[in-house]
Amino acid sequence: MTSPGTHTCNWRGTPGQAAYLGGLPLSSHWISAAHLTTLGEDTGHVAEPLDLVRLLLNEVVFIKLRGDRELKGQLYAYDSHCNLVLGEVEETIYAVDDEDEDEEEVKTISRKSEMLFVRGDSVVLISP
């Protein structure tokens, strides 16, 4: 039995992914490639917009976020809120350096992460 405020995860991906995803809430219905194959839903049929995201599972995707951020990584899972789990992620942040009032310089900051959870309300665009 878990204590209040904690969740266990019924993840069907690889053991390595499960280690990262162990704290995801069960209140959302997470979709992963392993989940679709198990249920026999691994088809190319598109009935609603999020079905397009389903076609990108286990593919490298480009994600544009609010706050001048971009991500590129492998899509492992998503839910109906567009919360995403990405692996092998390269994050790019664009920051405006306005020290000089006459010139605005855009700085690019990059970093890499092995696994990343992206909150859906910050997602602007998902592209292959």
For each residue, the residues with C-beta under 8 A, 3 or more apart:
1:
2: 6 7 8
3: 6
4:
5:
6: 2 3 23
7: 2 23 24 25 26
8: 2 22 26
9: 18 21 22 23 24 26
10: 26
11: 17 18 21 22 24 30 32
12: 32 34 35 38
13: 17 18 21 32 33 34 76 77
14: 17 18 34
15: 18 19
16: 19 20
17: 11 13 14 20 21 76 85 87 115
18: 9 11 13 14 15 21 22
19: 15 16 22
20: 16 17 85 115
21: 9 11 13 17 18 24 77 85
22: 8 9 11 18 19
23: 6 7 9
24: 7 9 11 21 28 30 85 117
25: 7 28
26: 7 8 9 10
27:
28: 24 25 79 80 81 83
29: 79 80
30: 11 24 35 77 78 79 85
31: 35 36 54 57 77 78 79
32: 11 12 13 35 36 57 76 77
33: 13 36 37 42 57 58 76
34: 12 13 14 37 38
35: 12 30 31 32 38 39 77
36: 31 32 33 39 41 42 54 57
37: 33 34 40 42
38: 12 34 35
39: 35 36
40: 37
41: 36
42: 33 36 37
43:
44: 55
45: 51
46: 51 52 55
47: 51
48: 51
49: 52 53
50: 53 54 78 80 82
51: 45 46 47 48 54 55
52: 46 49 55 56
53: 49 50 56 57 75 78 82 126
54: 31 36 50 51 57 78
55: 44 46 51 52
56: 52 53 59 61 75 126 128
57: 31 32 33 36 53 54 75 76 77 78
58: 33 74 75 76
59: 56 74 75 128
60: 72 73 74 75 128
61: 56 72 73 74 75 86 126 127 128
62: 70 71 72 125 126 127 128
63: 70 71 72 73 84 86 118 123 125 126 127
64: 69 70 123 124 125 127
65: 69 70 71 118 122 123 124
66: 69 122 124
67: 93 122
68: 93 94 95
69: 64 65 66 91 92 93 94 122
70: 62 63 64 65 91 92 94
71: 62 63 65 86 89 90 91 92 116 118
72: 60 61 62 63 89 90 92
73: 60 61 63 86 87 88 89 90 113 116
74: 58 59 60 61 86 87 88
75: 53 56 57 58 59 60 61 78 84 85 86
76: 13 17 32 33 57 58 85 86 87 115
77: 13 21 30 31 32 35 57 84 85
78: 30 31 50 53 54 57 75 82 83 84 85
79: 28 29 30 31 82 83 120
80: 28 29 50
81: 28 120 121
82: 50 53 78 79 120 121 123 126
83: 28 78 79 117 118 119 120
84: 63 75 77 78 117 118 120 123 126
85: 17 20 21 24 30 75 76 77 78 115 116 117 118
86: 61 63 71 73 74 75 76 89 115 116 118
87: 17 73 74 76 114 115 116
88: 73 74 112 114
89: 71 72 73 86 112 113 114 115 116
90: 71 72 73 110 111 112
91: 69 70 71 110 111 112 113 116
92: 69 70 71 72 108 109 110
93: 67 68 69 108 109 110
94: 68 69 70 106 107 108 109
95: 68 106 107 108 109
96: 104 105 106 107
97: 104 105 106 107
98: 101 104 105
99:
100: 103 104 105
101: 98
102:
103: 100
104: 96 97 98 100
105: 96 97 98 100
106: 94 95 96 97
107: 94 95 96 97
108: 92 93 94 95
109: 92 93 94 95
110: 90 91 92 93
111: 90 91
112: 88 89 90 91
113: 73 89 91 116
114: 87 88 89
115: 17 20 76 85 86 87 89
116: 71 73 85 86 87 89 91 113
117: 24 83 84 85
118: 63 65 71 83 84 85 86 122 123
119: 83 122 123
120: 79 81 82 83 84 123
121: 81 82
122: 65 66 67 69 118 119
123: 63 64 65 82 84 118 119 120 126
124: 64 65 66
125: 62 63 64
126: 53 56 61 62 63 82 84 123
127: 61 62 63 64
128: 56 59 60 61 62
